[in-house]
């Protein structure tokens, strides 16, 4: 068994959090920095800052909102250091976009969690069908052939399942009337 140093353990924990959200963090930055090359520079700086400040991160909280706050500051710092450029969003717009993206991401994560909960309530055969078509990205034609069914039968079943999932998500996201 290898001897793990506290630094290597901390590094592994950071990588677990960072790798799960790195694409979302980049998209957040890119939504605030309109030039792709600049967004990549800000992302690199944000990544370094996240690692340097990771010891301050409360691991009982969500990583993504914390990372977005760090990224937001990196965007503002980038803007201050690059004022010579003419095509920039105003600070007010940057702040509004950052707030909107953060809220939108939280709503999206909430709906994703609801979807996972609703998926777990499906019959096992329906879960398998959803997994094959959407997670494994098999076509309905391939799944139909494997199951000895008509393609239209698979499409019909998927439509029924999608409607059930939508109803479940809407039911769970609507506050109960008291």
C-alpha positions as CSV (number, residue, x, y, z in Angstrom):
1,X,0.0,0.0,0.0
2,X,1.4,3.4,-0.9
3,X,2.0,6.1,1.7
4,X,-0.4,8.9,1.0
5,X,0.7,12.3,2.0
6,X,-1.9,14.9,3.0
7,X,-1.1,16.8,-0.1
8,X,-1.7,13.9,-2.4
9,X,-5.0,13.1,-0.7
10,X,-6.0,16.8,-0.9
11,X,-5.0,16.7,-4.6
12,X,-7.2,13.7,-5.2
13,X,-10.2,15.3,-3.5
14,X,-9.7,18.5,-5.5
15,X,-9.5,16.6,-8.8
16,X,-12.7,14.7,-8.0
17,X,-14.6,17.9,-7.4
18,X,-12.9,19.8,-10.3
19,X,-13.2,17.1,-12.9
20,X,-16.9,16.7,-12.2
21,X,-17.6,20.4,-12.9
22,X,-14.8,21.7,-15.1
23,X,-16.9,21.9,-18.3
24,X,-19.6,23.8,-16.4
25,X,-17.1,26.2,-15.0
26,X,-15.6,26.8,-18.4
27,X,-19.1,27.5,-19.9
28,X,-19.8,29.9,-17.0
29,X,-16.6,31.8,-17.8
30,X,-17.3,31.7,-21.5
31,X,-20.7,33.2,-21.0
32,X,-19.0,36.2,-19.3
33,X,-16.0,36.6,-21.6
34,X,-17.0,36.8,-25.2
35,X,-13.7,35.9,-26.8
36,X,-12.8,32.2,-26.6
37,X,-9.1,32.7,-26.2
38,X,-9.7,35.1,-23.4
39,X,-12.2,32.7,-21.8
40,X,-9.5,29.9,-21.9
41,X,-7.0,32.2,-20.2
42,X,-9.5,33.1,-17.5
43,X,-10.3,29.4,-17.1
44,X,-6.7,28.5,-16.6
45,X,-6.3,31.3,-14.0
46,X,-9.4,30.2,-12.3
47,X,-8.2,26.6,-12.2
48,X,-5.0,27.6,-10.6
49,X,-6.8,29.8,-8.1
50,X,-9.3,27.0,-7.2
51,X,-6.4,24.7,-6.4
52,X,-4.6,27.3,-4.4
53,X,-7.7,28.2,-2.4
54,X,-9.0,24.6,-2.1
55,X,-8.0,24.4,1.5
56,X,-10.5,27.1,2.2
57,X,-13.3,25.2,0.5
58,X,-16.0,23.7,2.8
59,X,-16.4,20.2,1.3
60,X,-19.9,19.9,2.9
61,X,-21.1,22.5,0.4
62,X,-21.5,22.4,-3.4
63,X,-18.2,22.9,-5.3
64,X,-19.7,24.5,-8.4
65,X,-21.2,27.6,-6.8
66,X,-17.9,28.2,-5.0
67,X,-15.9,27.7,-8.2
68,X,-18.2,30.1,-10.0
69,X,-17.6,32.8,-7.4
70,X,-13.9,32.3,-7.9
71,X,-14.4,32.4,-11.7
72,X,-16.5,35.6,-11.4
73,X,-13.6,37.3,-9.6
74,X,-11.2,36.0,-12.2
75,X,-13.3,37.5,-14.9
76,X,-13.5,40.9,-13.2
77,X,-9.7,40.8,-12.6
78,X,-9.2,39.9,-16.3
79,X,-11.4,42.9,-17.3
80,X,-9.4,45.3,-15.1
81,X,-6.1,44.1,-16.6
82,X,-7.3,44.2,-20.2
83,X,-9.1,47.6,-20.2
84,X,-7.2,48.6,-23.4
85,X,-9.6,46.4,-25.4
86,X,-12.7,48.1,-26.6
87,X,-15.3,45.3,-26.8
88,X,-16.2,44.4,-23.3
89,X,-19.4,44.0,-21.4
90,X,-20.0,46.5,-18.6
91,X,-19.3,45.4,-15.1
92,X,-23.1,45.6,-14.4
93,X,-23.8,43.3,-17.2
94,X,-21.1,40.9,-16.1
95,X,-22.5,40.8,-12.6
96,X,-26.1,40.2,-13.9
97,X,-24.9,37.5,-16.3
98,X,-22.9,35.8,-13.5
99,X,-25.9,35.9,-11.2
100,X,-28.2,34.6,-13.9
101,X,-25.9,31.8,-14.9
102,X,-25.5,30.7,-11.3
103,X,-29.2,30.6,-10.7
104,X,-29.9,28.9,-14.0
105,X,-27.2,26.3,-13.1
106,X,-28.8,25.6,-9.8
107,X,-32.3,25.2,-11.4
108,X,-30.8,22.9,-14.0
109,X,-29.1,20.8,-11.2
110,X,-32.3,20.7,-9.3
111,X,-34.3,19.4,-12.3
112,X,-31.5,16.9,-13.0
113,X,-31.8,15.6,-9.5
114,X,-35.6,15.4,-9.9
115,X,-35.1,13.5,-13.1
116,X,-32.8,11.0,-11.4
117,X,-35.4,10.5,-8.6
118,X,-38.2,10.0,-11.1
119,X,-36.1,7.6,-13.2
120,X,-35.5,5.5,-10.1
121,X,-39.3,5.1,-9.7
122,X,-39.8,3.6,-13.1
123,X,-40.2,-0.1,-13.6
124,X,-36.9,-1.9,-14.1
125,X,-37.6,-2.7,-17.8
126,X,-38.3,1.0,-18.5
127,X,-35.1,2.1,-16.7
128,X,-33.2,-0.4,-18.9
129,X,-34.8,1.0,-22.0
130,X,-33.9,4.6,-21.0
131,X,-30.4,3.6,-20.2
132,X,-29.9,1.8,-23.5
133,X,-31.3,4.6,-25.6
134,X,-30.1,7.7,-23.8
135,X,-27.1,6.8,-21.7
136,X,-25.5,4.2,-23.9
137,X,-26.8,6.1,-27.0
138,X,-28.1,3.1,-28.8
139,X,-30.6,3.8,-31.6
140,X,-34.2,2.7,-31.2
141,X,-33.7,0.5,-34.2
142,X,-30.8,-1.3,-32.6
143,X,-32.7,-1.7,-29.3
144,X,-35.8,-3.0,-31.2
145,X,-33.7,-5.6,-33.1
146,X,-32.0,-6.8,-29.9
147,X,-35.4,-7.1,-28.2
148,X,-37.2,-8.6,-31.2
149,X,-39.7,-5.7,-31.3
150,X,-40.8,-3.3,-33.9
151,X,-39.0,0.0,-33.9
152,X,-42.4,1.8,-33.6
153,X,-43.1,-0.2,-30.4
154,X,-39.8,1.2,-28.9
155,X,-40.6,4.7,-30.0
156,X,-44.1,4.4,-28.4
157,X,-42.7,3.0,-25.2
158,X,-40.1,5.8,-25.0
159,X,-42.8,8.4,-25.5
160,X,-44.9,7.0,-22.7
161,X,-41.8,6.9,-20.4
162,X,-40.9,10.5,-21.3
163,X,-44.4,11.7,-20.5
164,X,-44.3,9.9,-17.2
165,X,-41.0,11.4,-16.3
166,X,-42.2,14.9,-17.3
167,X,-45.3,14.5,-15.1
168,X,-43.2,13.2,-12.2
169,X,-40.8,16.2,-12.5
170,X,-43.6,18.7,-12.7
171,X,-45.4,17.1,-9.8
172,X,-42.2,17.1,-7.6
173,X,-41.2,20.7,-8.6
174,X,-44.6,22.2,-7.9
175,X,-45.1,23.3,-4.3
176,X,-47.8,21.3,-2.6
177,X,-51.0,23.2,-1.9
178,X,-51.6,23.3,1.8
